[in-house]
Amino acid sequence: MRIGISCHHTYGGSGAVATELGKALASRGHTVHFFSQAAPFRLGRYSKNIVFHEVEPMNYPMFESPYYTLALASKISQVAYYEHLDVVHAHYAIPHAISALLARQMLEEKCPDLNGFKVATTLHGTDITIVGADRSMHDAVRLGINKSDGVTAVSGYLRDETVKMFSPRVPIEVIPNFVDTSVFRRMPGGETRELLGLGGGKVVIHISNFRPVKCIGDVLAVFARIRALIPSTLLLVGDGPERTAAETWVRENCLTDSVRFLGKIDDIVPLLSIADLMLMPSNAESFGLAALEALASGVPVVATDAGGFPEFIRHGVEGFLLPPGDVDAMSASALSILQDDFLWKRFSDAAVQQAGHYDTALLVERYEAFYRSLIDK
């Protein structure tokens, strides 16, 4: 198949999933064309079956923002005309599904006799829960969903939220996020610990885009209680609007020697390989890809029983699921794992086994079948 993938290039779950999907499809012999404002952060090495198309929106002084949605549509239309794309897979309803639909209209207007490509849209979360919840964007998101030839969501939770908010006329298939277990696995960590200057204490990790929904304050509060009882270091990976407040809190609470702000890092496997526990106290999470990657790396997870977490983390098996905001329960659960080596090993082994059910190869086959069902319509 000839597949176009439109996604965000920046640090985050949707871009990671879209990129890993495209790479896996290319390795299986499909030709994949990526459309984005810059090369997706996980694209990595070149491949004979992968082509990247940079979208460059024009700047016009009459308007406050560049025409990215229109530029993306034009780029998709041009490539589809010359490369005869079978499917364009839009990751996010806004702007990618709208751009893909517009691109198809451009192609149909240019070449009425040419069979147009199918539009597959994957909903990742914020396109529904944040953008879609904005009244000014509601109808645009609904249009992107209903005019797509096929729609998937990364979790049952997100599918149900979409149905509740938009009453879509098209069915939404759940295809969960996935992880390449040949890449995300526990590696020897001596060199990484040495580079970070870590001693023999426990390592706690949190990975996110530091938005309010990620509850960075709860991460810090839980870690402070861990640190009061056992030697430990917190690795904070990522960046975003809550980072400044978090840095201030760490200084005010005299934890600067124990908390490392590492910023955005593409290769997180070495960090997960030295982590003993991941904290994910989000108020809501459409899926939680970082937590799945932690499980694959043998890292137990203490998370909230919110959003998509309960769909792949089993309470008391790979980690613990607690109510959002319950810092006391999260702290107690975290300490129970970190203070008991036998329990940690049991959780770690279960985590790796559970992640195997979400291996890339298994989920890519489902996407291939999904594409073929659209093409055969």
Buried (B, 14 or more C-beta within 10 A) or exposed (E): BBBBBBBBBBBBBBBBBBBBBBBBBBBBEBBBBBBBBEEBBBBBEEBEBBBBBEBEBEEEEEEEEBBBBBBBBBBBBBBBBEBEBBBBBBBBBBBBBBBBBBBBEBBBEEEEEEEBBBBBBBBBBBBBBEBBEEEEBBEBBBBBBBBBBBBBBBBBBBBEBBEEBBEBEEEBBBBBBBBBBEEBBBBEBEEBBEEBEBEEBBBBBBBBBBBEBBBBBBBBBBBBBBBEEEEBBBBBBBBBEBBEBBBEBBEEBEBEEBBBBBEBBEEBBBBBBBBBBBBBBBBBBBBBBBBBBBBBBBBBBBBBBBBBBBBBBBBEBBBBBBEBBBBEBBBBBBBBBBEEEEEBEBBBEBBBEBBEEBBBEEBBEBBBEBBEBBBEE
